[in-house]
Amino acid sequence: MLHNYAVKFFAPLLISPVMEDNTLKITLVNDLLTDVENAMLHVYVHVWNDTSPVKHLTKPYHV
């Protein structure tokens, strides 16, 4: 189990979401030696008492 977490935190692509002043800010870090083109970021917003997302956002990225 620890190995799975180690693989994730040493991954070459990192998505770091932060809530600030009721706004979701997302930072993408690319440690690969090449650009990542035509990437799509999907954000699903859930509430605690339901399994269905209340909001789904999709944004194209070039990292």
Sequence and secondary structure as in RCSB ss.txt:
>XXXX:A:sequence
MLHNYAVKFFAPLLISPVMEDNTLKITLVNDLLTDVENAMLHVYVHVWNDTSPVKHLTKPYHV
>XXXX:A:secstr
 HHHHHHHHT SEEEEEEEETTEEEEEEEE SSS   SEEEEEEE  TT SS SEEEEEEE  
